[in-house]
Amino acid sequence: MSIMTITGKHKEENWGISSSAYQIEGGWNADGKGPSIWDTFTQTTDSIPDSANGNVACDSYNRLNEDLYMLRALRVKSYRFSLSWSRIFPDGTRKSLNQKGVDYYNRLIDGLIAYNIEPMVTLYHWDLPEALQKVSGWENAAMIDIFNDYCDFCFATFGDRVKFWITINQPQTIAWSGYGLGNMPPNVVDPGYRPYIVAHNLIKAHAKAYHTYDDKYRQVQGGLISIALNADWFEPADVNVVREVVTADRAMQFQLGWFAHPIFKNGDYPDALKWQVGNKSEIQGLPQSRLPSFTEEEKNFIKGTADVFCVNHYTTRVVSYLTAELQPHSYEWDRDLRETDEPDSPTTAIPNQKAVAWGLRRLLNWIKEEYGDPEIYITENGAAVEWDDFERVMFYKAYIDEALKAYDLDGVRLQGYTATAFMDSFEWLHGYKFLFGLHHVDFTNPDRPRTPKYGLSQSQTHPPSTHTHILFSNSIAVYFTPQTVCEQLNK
Ligand code: BGC
């Protein structure tokens, strides 16, 4: 089915674009903001290309009107952004409240509402206040109440206008990259233990914030609340071999199910995790499983704490069975599998992130089956491409096409699609080397001018722009003919 035949039906769905505070705001110490673990890390590490940091980034803290203007021009229905916790509470707690930080977000939210753009607000997108890391960050169960109080403040302060809350962005990345691999702050290298402890606390912190919203705010404010989980699609190396299919399912459970199973199913970890980590721990001679367990009371508290399913998706990996080594103790080895690139798909600028659009359709169907047909929002999807924005246009066209097949043909209850990213941004460990923006930002210019990329270019003969067309009408622009495709490819 061509995408043209399925356009027009999705006009009222939530089409949007995303950013996050540390990636775009800059103003790292402006107007009383406290440092976050990303400020500390980027200002001291030499592991990021060009020693880049987010001190200024896109300078969105000082360029709010430009951002609002661009969003309006994009004609998106929603804008997903995150709040910088340490801009609001410089030391992470209410007693340090920084009114100027609150004012900034009030101006942003009011500006969006004035333009009829729905704010989708992530409460925590990795930039933990440094002061909280000093008391062990997410390893410390005290964070559950501290996070809850921060969320409570945000619901009370912004919830009259914000109707879509996301508690935590990609807890799996926080647990594994922050505490297992240790390549992201707080740079704890402990692959076998602390990722599980941190994930345990993150799940409980999410659940507590959900209940606070549910108990205190939902009735009056009428919004919804969820968590953004990252999920690759894991394709079995051979679909005809049962063991490979089971292995791919296990890969899904270790990445997505680690968080989604407790929250969307029964308050507990998937059997694959309990079984694998429990058995390995036993063979490793440990007195108990490295995977902590929830009490019955905790399971009841966690179960059902998301109103919709929010998923961030970038790529597909091929997996095959492997009897992994027992040492070192590691979440990665606990999975008993090997990952490789999908061989037949185009590359993007980032190694390991091939553009495998069909994987999105399979992922959406897997979520539908596994979690009882929830309403799904794709809260991030995008690609870094080397030079030519034409490839990005093709990426979006192909991925949105597959998402629409899942919606139209498979009956997946897809409610929204958010493209990443609004503009070129600080891309974490990649610095400014690999960029996802629909707008180019000149990071060498102190004014940080933003320029629409090819996909957003407007002209007399090509209105409206390609990306706007894809995001707004959910279709590739009609002028985007085979001839224009060939012209671009031959450039
Ligand atoms: C993060 C985004 C980031 C993207 C691309 C995702 O995992 O949530 O903040 O822009 O990766 O680097």
Residues whose N, C-alpha, C, O or C-beta is under 5 A from the ligand:
A	BS01	BGC	S20 E427
